[in-house]
Amino acid sequence: MKVKQQVREHFPTPVWVLDIASSDAAPFNAKLKDEIEKIISPRPKVPSGSNWQTPHDLHTRPAFAEFTQLVEISARSVAQYLNVDRYPLMITGCWANINPPHAYHPTHNHPNNYLSGVYYVAVPDGGPELIFQDPRPSLIMPWTGKLNPFTANAAAEQAVPGRMVIFPSWLRHHVPSNEGKSERISISFNLMFTNFAETAAKPRWKASAGEK
């Protein structure tokens, strides 16, 4: 008896990885690093294992205009991929993270946003990757000696200077401890539909004849 098998991947979780050419990333990142240092200087004291964060308004500052444009262009390409580009997106927050050695970010997500992302300005040797948690509720994880996208409960994206990673805001993620000898610097951001309630979230049902 012959059996034809088909595999259909329903409800995928996309993550977009965008890399700037290294020749462009180096001077761009040097400029970003200088501007971030200006904001946090003089640096406040933080407990061991903690980190510095700038205010969440970098997208409104002229010094970060080129970075803001990069985020907006990248967001449009993601929206086109998802076929939701008819609904304009706006940056709702943008901030820099400075992780000294042994600093980390615990598991979290970004409520009240549609897309979130991170751009890597400086990554030391041994600098941690970005770890995404499996959103599926299954508790059964057979071990076969090698994980794959269907049996793993986490997935990693490498932190690389000049790399931007965009993901759904609901996807939980964390950053392990920085085991390098220098700081790990990144810029995070959130995006949401500008007129969400009036356009993107309109009811999809229609009243029956005679109903008002």
C-alpha positions as CSV (number, residue, x, y, z in Angstrom):
1,M,0.0,0.0,0.0
2,K,1.4,3.3,-1.0
3,V,0.8,6.3,1.2
4,K,1.5,9.9,0.1
5,Q,2.6,12.2,2.9
6,Q,2.4,15.9,2.9
7,V,3.8,18.2,5.6
8,R,2.1,21.6,6.1
9,E,3.7,24.1,8.5
10,H,0.8,26.0,10.1
11,F,1.2,29.0,12.3
12,P,4.9,29.7,11.8
13,T,6.7,32.3,13.8
14,P,8.8,34.5,11.5
15,V,12.0,36.3,12.6
16,W,13.7,38.7,10.2
17,V,17.5,39.1,10.1
18,L,18.9,42.1,8.2
19,D,22.6,42.6,7.9
20,I,24.4,45.8,6.8
21,A,27.5,45.4,4.8
22,S,30.6,45.5,7.1
23,S,32.1,48.4,5.2
24,D,29.0,50.5,6.0
25,A,28.4,49.1,9.5
26,A,31.8,50.0,11.0
27,P,31.5,53.8,10.5
28,F,27.8,53.8,11.2
29,N,28.2,51.9,14.5
30,A,31.1,54.1,15.6
31,K,28.8,57.1,15.2
32,L,26.0,55.4,17.1
33,K,28.4,54.4,19.9
34,D,29.6,58.0,20.3
35,E,26.1,59.4,20.5
36,I,25.0,56.7,23.1
37,E,28.0,57.5,25.2
38,K,27.1,61.2,25.3
39,I,23.6,60.3,26.6
40,I,24.8,58.1,29.5
41,S,27.8,60.2,30.5
42,P,28.6,60.5,33.3
43,R,27.5,56.9,33.8
44,P,25.5,56.1,36.9
45,K,26.5,53.3,39.1
46,V,24.7,50.0,38.5
47,P,24.8,46.7,40.5
48,S,27.0,43.9,39.2
49,G,25.2,42.0,36.5
50,S,23.0,44.9,35.6
51,N,23.2,47.3,32.6
52,W,22.7,50.8,31.4
53,Q,19.7,51.9,29.3
54,T,19.1,55.3,27.7
55,P,15.7,57.0,27.6
56,H,13.3,55.4,25.1
57,D,13.1,58.4,22.8
58,L,16.1,57.9,20.6
59,H,13.9,57.9,17.5
60,T,13.0,61.6,18.2
61,R,16.6,62.8,18.5
62,P,18.3,64.3,15.4
63,A,21.5,62.4,16.1
64,F,19.7,59.1,15.5
65,A,17.8,60.2,12.4
66,E,19.8,57.8,10.1
67,F,19.1,54.9,12.5
68,T,15.4,55.8,12.7
69,Q,15.2,55.8,8.9
70,L,16.9,52.3,8.8
71,V,14.2,51.0,11.2
72,E,11.4,52.5,9.2
73,I,12.6,51.1,5.9
74,S,13.2,47.7,7.5
75,A,9.7,47.8,9.1
76,R,8.1,48.5,5.8
77,S,9.8,45.5,4.2
78,V,8.5,43.3,7.1
79,A,5.0,44.7,6.7
80,Q,5.1,44.0,3.0
81,Y,6.1,40.4,3.7
82,L,3.2,40.0,6.1
83,N,0.8,41.8,3.7
84,V,-0.1,44.4,6.3
85,D,1.7,47.3,4.7
86,R,-1.6,49.1,4.0
87,Y,-1.5,50.0,7.8
88,P,1.3,52.5,8.6
89,L,3.6,51.6,11.5
90,M,5.1,54.0,14.0
91,I,8.1,53.6,16.4
92,T,6.7,53.7,19.9
93,G,10.0,53.4,21.7
94,C,13.7,53.2,20.9
95,W,16.5,52.9,23.4
96,A,20.1,51.7,23.7
97,N,21.3,48.9,26.0
98,I,24.9,48.8,27.3
99,N,25.7,45.4,28.8
100,P,29.0,45.3,30.7
101,P,30.6,41.9,31.4
102,H,28.2,39.5,33.2
103,A,25.2,41.7,32.5
104,Y,22.1,40.0,31.0
105,H,18.4,40.6,30.1
106,P,15.8,38.2,31.7
107,T,13.0,36.6,29.7
108,H,10.4,39.1,28.5
109,N,8.3,40.3,25.7
110,H,7.1,43.8,24.5
111,P,3.3,44.2,25.2
112,N,1.1,46.6,23.3
113,N,3.3,46.5,20.2
114,Y,3.1,44.6,16.9
115,L,6.8,44.3,16.0
116,S,10.0,44.6,18.1
117,G,13.6,44.6,17.1
118,V,17.2,45.0,18.1
119,Y,20.3,46.4,16.3
120,Y,23.8,45.4,17.3
121,V,26.3,48.2,17.7
122,A,29.1,46.4,19.4
123,V,29.5,42.7,20.3
124,P,32.5,41.4,22.2
125,D,34.0,37.9,21.7
126,G,31.8,35.7,23.9
127,G,29.0,38.3,23.7
128,P,25.7,36.5,24.0
129,E,23.2,35.8,21.3
130,L,19.5,36.5,21.4
131,I,17.4,33.5,22.6
132,F,13.8,33.1,21.6
133,Q,11.5,30.9,23.6
134,D,9.1,28.5,21.9
135,P,5.6,30.0,22.2
136,R,3.9,26.6,21.8
137,P,2.4,25.2,25.1
138,S,3.5,21.6,24.5
139,L,5.4,20.0,27.5
140,I,6.4,16.8,25.6
141,M,10.0,17.0,24.3
142,P,11.3,13.7,23.0
143,W,15.2,13.7,22.9
144,T,16.7,12.1,19.9
145,G,20.2,13.5,20.3
146,K,19.7,16.4,17.9
147,L,17.2,19.2,18.1
148,N,15.4,20.7,15.2
149,P,12.8,23.5,14.8
150,F,10.0,21.0,15.6
151,T,11.5,19.5,18.8
152,A,13.5,22.4,20.3
153,N,12.0,24.8,22.9
154,A,14.3,27.7,22.1
155,A,16.1,29.2,19.1
156,A,19.1,31.6,18.9
157,E,20.1,34.4,16.6
158,Q,23.7,35.4,16.7
159,A,24.6,39.0,17.8
160,V,26.7,40.5,15.0
161,P,27.7,44.2,14.6
162,G,25.5,45.7,11.9
163,R,22.8,43.1,12.3
164,M,19.1,43.9,12.9
165,V,16.7,41.3,14.1
166,I,12.9,42.0,14.0
167,F,10.3,39.7,15.6
168,P,6.7,39.7,16.8
169,S,6.4,41.6,20.0
170,W,4.6,38.8,21.8
171,L,7.6,36.4,21.3
172,R,9.4,35.9,24.6
173,H,13.1,36.2,24.5
174,H,16.2,36.8,26.7
175,V,19.9,37.7,26.5
176,P,22.3,35.4,28.4
177,S,25.2,36.9,30.5
178,N,27.8,38.8,28.6
179,E,30.9,36.5,29.0
180,G,33.1,38.8,26.9
181,K,35.7,41.3,28.3
182,S,34.1,44.4,26.8
183,E,30.6,46.0,26.6
184,R,27.8,44.7,24.4
185,I,25.9,47.6,22.9
186,S,22.6,47.3,21.1
187,I,19.6,49.5,20.2
188,S,16.1,48.1,20.8
189,F,12.8,49.4,19.3
190,N,9.1,48.8,19.2
191,L,6.6,49.3,16.4
192,M,2.8,49.6,16.4
193,F,0.1,50.4,13.9
194,T,-0.4,54.2,13.8
195,N,-4.3,54.0,13.6
196,F,-4.8,50.5,15.0
197,A,-8.3,50.9,16.4
198,E,-9.7,52.8,13.5
199,T,-8.3,50.6,10.7
200,A,-6.3,47.4,11.4
201,A,-8.6,46.2,14.2
202,K,-12.0,46.9,12.6
203,P,-14.5,44.0,13.2
204,R,-14.4,41.4,10.5
205,W,-18.1,40.3,11.0
206,K,-21.0,41.9,9.2
207,A,-24.5,42.3,10.7
208,S,-27.3,40.1,9.3
209,A,-30.1,41.6,7.3
210,G,-32.4,43.5,9.6
211,E,-29.9,43.9,12.4
212,K,-28.7,47.4,13.4
